[in-house]
Amino acid sequence: MTVENLTDLTVLIVEDEPLIAMSIEDVLMDHGVTCVGPAGSVGAALEMIKAGGFNIALLDVNLRGERVDAVADRLAAEGIPFVFTTGHGAEGLPDAHRGRPVIAKPFRDIDITNALSRHRPS
């Protein structure tokens, strides 16, 4: 799949593993995406959502043992699209958001850019 132009996106990265967050940010910046974050905790993510300034999010399901249900709920309430990133499989997703798109860890760079292309805001 060819990745469409992503330069109009600003992505909130919610990820507690610094190396994974940096890798995601590098991939996105290589495609001209503006990045916000990373948020490494639920509290930090909720503050970044409150501050705004992004139009889609990549959301790790588990942040240092803390589930991200509240973050997913807030993004959904704000109408902001998001894609889960997880190594826990579909059973690890918040019940209310099982229909949301998922990138399984470990993922490739193209998995991230393809997911953003498919699920970008309209």
N, C-alpha and C positions, 0 to 999 in steps of 0.2 A: 504494500500500500504506500502510495506517495503521500508524504505529509504536506498538508496545505500550509500556507503562510500563517504563522502563529504570532507575528509581531504585534498584533492588536491585543494580545492577552496579557493580563497581570494575574499571576498565580500565587495564591497563598499556599505555602508549603508547611504542612503540619507533620513533623517527623522528629522523633526523639534521638535517633542515632545520627550523630554529627557527620560521619562519613557518607551515609546514605543521603542525608539532606544536602551536603555539598555536591555529591554526584548528580542529584536531581537538578540542583541549581545550575551546575555547569552545562548539563544537557539543554536545559531550557534557555539559558542565556545564549548558547550556540545557535539557537533558533530564533533569537531576537525577542524572547519572552522576558517581561519584567517580573521579578520575583519579590514576594513579600515574605518575611520570616527568615528562617524557619521558626515555627512555634514548637517547642519541645515539651509542652505540658498543656493540659486542658485549659487551665487558667490563662496561660499566655495566648492560646488560640482564641479563646473567647474575647480577650482584650483586642486582639488584632481584627476580629470580626467586627467588634464595636467601632474600631477606628476606620474600617472600610478601606477602600482604595484598591480593591482587586475584583476580578469578575469570574473566577473559578478557583477551586481549591483541590489540592492533593492531600488526602487525609489518611494518615496511618491509623489503624484501628486501635492500637495499644500503645500508650505513651507511658513508659516506665511503670507498667502494671496498671495504669489508669485507663479505663475504657473511654472512648471518645463519643459516646452517645450524645452527650449534651452539645458537643461541637457540631455533630451531624444535624441534630435537631435545630440548632440556631441557624446553620447554613440553609437548611430546608425552609425554615420560617422566613428567612430573608430572600428566598428565591434564588439563591446563589448555587449554581451547579457544582458538584464535587464528585471526585473519583476516589474510592478507597484504595489504599495500598496496604497489603497485608500478607503475612506469611502464615496466617491462621486459617485460611480457607473461608468459604462462605458461612460456615457455622459460627465464625467469630464476629460476623457483622451484627450491628445493632438490629434487633427484630424489626423496628419500624423502617429500616432502610435496606432490607435484603434485596430489593429490586434495583439498587443503585449499581453503577458500573464499578468493577474491581480490577485492579492490576495485581496479580499474584507475585509475591516476592519469592525468589529473586527475579527481577525483571530486567529486560534489556532497555537500552535507551529508546529504541523505536517503539516499545510498548507504551512508554510515557507520552511521546509525541503523538502517537496514533490515538491514544485515549483522549488527549486534549482536543485533537482534531474532531473526533466523533462526538464529544460531549460539551463542546464549547457553547457559551451562551449565544442565543439567537439574536 
